[in-house]
Amino acid sequence: MTASRSAREKKAAVEAGPLAKVRIDLDDQQQFVYKINCTVCTVKGRRNWSVYRPGGDNGFMAAMDRWIFHLHEKHAGAEAPCLAYLPAAQQRLHERRQ
């Protein structure tokens, strides 16, 4: 059975940690769109830093990888369960760049 959107959102929010605000919306094709906002960092003066990735096969992983890199670079002392996946995220980034 496929998890509901709200169940996926709750799980992603737990993984992302306390500095994240996670939302999963639906696009025009009824696919998930993953959105993670940093509750601390702002860009262009007033908007929160965010990552937005459309669903598809790896939308969640792409959004979470980007969030992991943001946490690692901008919030070095932060704790979040997703940081356990930093080596795997770095490996995927390395593979994409080759």
C-alpha positions in Angstrom: 0.0 0.0 0.0 1.3 3.4 -0.9 1.7 5.9 1.9 -0.6 8.9 1.8 0.7 12.4 1.1 0.3 13.5 4.7 2.1 10.3 6.0 5.0 11.0 3.6 5.1 14.6 4.6 5.3 13.7 8.3 8.0 11.2 7.7 10.0 13.7 5.6 9.6 16.4 8.3 11.0 14.0 11.0 13.9 13.1 8.8 14.6 16.7 7.9 14.8 17.8 11.5 13.7 20.9 13.5 15.1 23.5 11.2 12.9 22.4 8.2 9.4 23.0 7.2 8.3 20.3 4.8 5.4 20.3 2.4 4.4 17.9 -0.3 2.0 19.3 -2.8 0.5 17.9 -6.1 1.4 19.2 -9.5 -0.9 19.3 -12.5 -0.2 15.7 -13.3 -1.0 14.7 -9.7 2.6 13.9 -8.9 4.2 14.9 -5.6 6.2 18.1 -5.4 8.6 18.1 -2.5 9.2 21.5 -0.8 11.6 22.0 2.1 12.1 25.4 3.7 14.8 26.4 6.2 13.2 28.2 9.1 16.4 30.2 9.8 18.0 31.2 6.5 16.6 33.8 4.2 17.5 34.7 0.6 17.0 38.0 -1.1 16.3 39.6 2.3 13.0 38.1 3.2 12.2 34.7 1.7 13.2 31.5 3.4 15.8 29.4 1.8 14.0 26.5 0.1 14.4 23.5 -2.1 11.6 22.5 -4.6 11.7 19.3 -6.5 9.0 17.7 -8.6 8.0 14.2 -7.9 8.9 11.5 -10.4 11.2 8.7 -9.4 13.7 10.6 -7.4 12.1 13.8 -6.4 12.2 13.0 -2.7 15.8 12.0 -2.8 16.8 15.1 -4.8 15.1 17.4 -2.4 16.4 15.7 0.7 20.0 15.6 -0.7 19.8 19.3 -1.3 18.5 19.8 2.2 21.3 17.6 3.7 23.9 19.7 1.9 22.3 22.9 3.2 22.3 21.6 6.7 25.9 20.4 6.5 27.2 23.7 5.0 25.1 26.3 6.8 24.1 24.7 10.1 27.1 22.5 11.0 26.0 21.9 14.6 22.4 21.1 13.7 21.1 17.6 14.4 18.7 15.9 12.0 18.2 12.2 11.2 18.8 12.9 7.5 22.4 13.9 8.2 23.2 10.1 8.5 22.7 10.0 4.7 25.4 12.7 4.0 27.9 10.2 2.6 25.3 8.6 0.3 24.2 12.1 -0.9 27.8 13.1 -1.6 28.2 9.9 -3.6 25.1 10.6 -5.7 26.4 14.1 -6.3 29.8 12.8 -7.4 28.1 10.3 -9.7 25.9 13.0 -11.3 29.0 15.2 -12.0 30.9 12.4 -13.8 
